Amino acid sequence: CEKAGRMGISVILDGVFSHTGSDSIYFNKRGNFPGIGAYQSKESPYYPWFHFYEHPEKYESWWDVESQPNVNELEPSYQDYILFDEDSVVKHWMKAGVKGWRLDVADELPDEFIQNLCTVVKAIDPEGVIIGEVWEDASNKESYGIKRRYLLGYQLDSVMNYPFREAIIKFLKGGDPKEFIFSIMTIVENYPRH
């Protein structure tokens, strides 16, 4: 981070906080780590992080991909580990010089989790940036039946602008220029100026 900073470059990490790998130290399905993971025992400190239908074989996973068990982001011990502990994941890397986070599948993270992450990041670095992976129009996004508040403050500073990407790709592939202008103007009208 220091070397990048001297060259005018800021480092932003990809925060994948909605799920882990089944072979992570937290889940430890294959037993590759010395500690006890959630898959191995209900006594694991990580067990409350996951939702098991029938322990250990049936558990909630990201888009039913068995190798990516979902995390309960609102579990207090998980939030402590990721956000609130003195050497939490976010605090550790922010203090190491990271300038912000790109949130993987932001629309699958609860609003409360994103707001807490924003509070932690901004307390360490008021200029720290939080970018969300949101494939649709983030200003009108509904996720799991909830209207999301990404761009209304205290959540995301920006999003990976996939509607802009789509408009550019369609136009470059010979799309209708009027449709391109309409797509761009929709983004300009819907997204906050900053």
N, C-alpha and C positions, 0 to 999 in steps of 0.2 A: 504493500500500500504506500509506503514511504517513497519507494523508487517511482512508482506510477505517479504519485503526487508531484514529484519533482518534474515530471514530464507533462503535467497538466491533465493527468488522467485520474478519474475517480473509479474506485472498484465498487461494484454492486454485486451482491451475492444472490443466488437463486434459492429462495426459501421454500422448501417443499414441506409444509407443515400440516397437510391434510392426511398424509399417509406415510408409512415407512416401508422398507423392504422386509419381506418375511425372514430374510437372513441377516437382519440388523441385530445389533446388540440388544435392542429393546424387545424384539419378538423372538429371535434366536431359534427359528424353526428347525434348522439343521444342526443346532448345537455347536456351532463354530466358535462361540465365545465362552469364556470361563464362567460368567455370571448366569443367573437363571432369568431367562426371558419369559414374556407373557405366555408364549406357546407352551413352555415347559411346565409352568406351575401357576396356579392361582395365587400363590404366595409371592410371586415376583412383584417387585415394586412397580413394574411397568404394566402389570395386569389391568389396572383400572383405565389405562390409556386406550384399550381396545374393546370392541364389542363382540363377544363370542355368543353364537347361537347355541352351540354345544362344544364346550371346551374339550380338547384343543383343536379339533379338526374343522369345525364350522364357525367361521368368523366373517364379519363384514369386511369387504375389501373394495378398493377403488375400482369402480366400473366392473366389479366381479372378477378382477384380475387377482388370482389367489396369491401371487407373489408380492402384492402391495396392500397389506392390511390397513384399513382406515383407522385414523386416530380420533378419539373424542377430544376435540380441541378445547372444550370447556371444562375438562377434568382439571381440578385445581393443581394437582401434582404435575400435570403436563404443562400447564401455563407457567408454573413456577420454573420448570426446567427450561422451557423455551424463552420465557419473557422476564419473569420477576426475580428469580434468584440473583444474588450478587454476581455470579459468574454464569448467568443463563446463556444460552446459545446466542441470542440477539445482543445482549450486553457485551459478551466476550468479543464478538467480531466487530461490533461498533467501536469498542475501546482499542481494538487492534488496527483501526483506521479505515474500516469499510464505510462507504458513504451512504449505503442504503440497501434495500432489498427489492427483488423482483419476486412477487408472490405467485407461485405455481397454483393453478386452478383456484384463483381468488374467489370465484363464485361458489366454491364448495367449502369455503371457510366461513364460520359464523361472523356476523357483524361485530359482535362483542369481542371476538378474538382479534379481528383486524383493528378495531378501535384500541384495544389494549396494546397491540404491537405498535401502532402509531404513537401512542403516548410514551412508550418506552424509547422508541427511536428518537422522537423529538426532544425528550428530556436529555438525551446524551448529545444529540446534534440537531439543533433546530432547523438546520439546512439538510438534514438527512432525508433521503427520498424513498418513497414506497410506490412501486409500480405494480399494478395488478395484471395478471393474465386474465383478460375478459374478452371473449371472442365476439360477443355481440356489442351493440350500442350500450356502453357502460352508463349512460345517463338515463336509460329507460330499462335497465336490466331487472328482470324478475328471476329469482332463483329459489327453487323449492317452495314456491308459493309466497315468497316474501319480496317486496319491492326493495331493491338494494340502494344504499345511500353512498356509494363509492366516492362520488365527486362533490359531496356536499360539505366536506370538511371533516377532519379527524379520522379519515380512513386512508384513501389513496391520493397520492399527489398526481398520479397519471396512470394510464393504462397502456398496454400494448395495443396499439390502434389497428386492430384487424379489419374493421370496416374500411379504413383508409387503404390498407393493403389490398383488400378485395377490389376496391374501386380502381386502383392503379393497375392491378393484374388484368382485370377485365378490359380496361381501356387499351393497354398495351397489346392485348390479344385481338384488337380490332373492334372493341366494343363501341357502342353509340356514345359520341362525345356529350350529348345532352344528358344521358344517363350518368355519365361520369361527373358532370357538373352538379347534377341533382344530388348524387351521393356525397360529394365533397361539401356542398352547402348544407346538407342535413347534419353532417358532423360539426360544421362551424356553428350552426344554430343550436345544436343540442349540448355541445361540450362547453364548459366554462372557458373563458378566454385564456386564463393562465394554464 
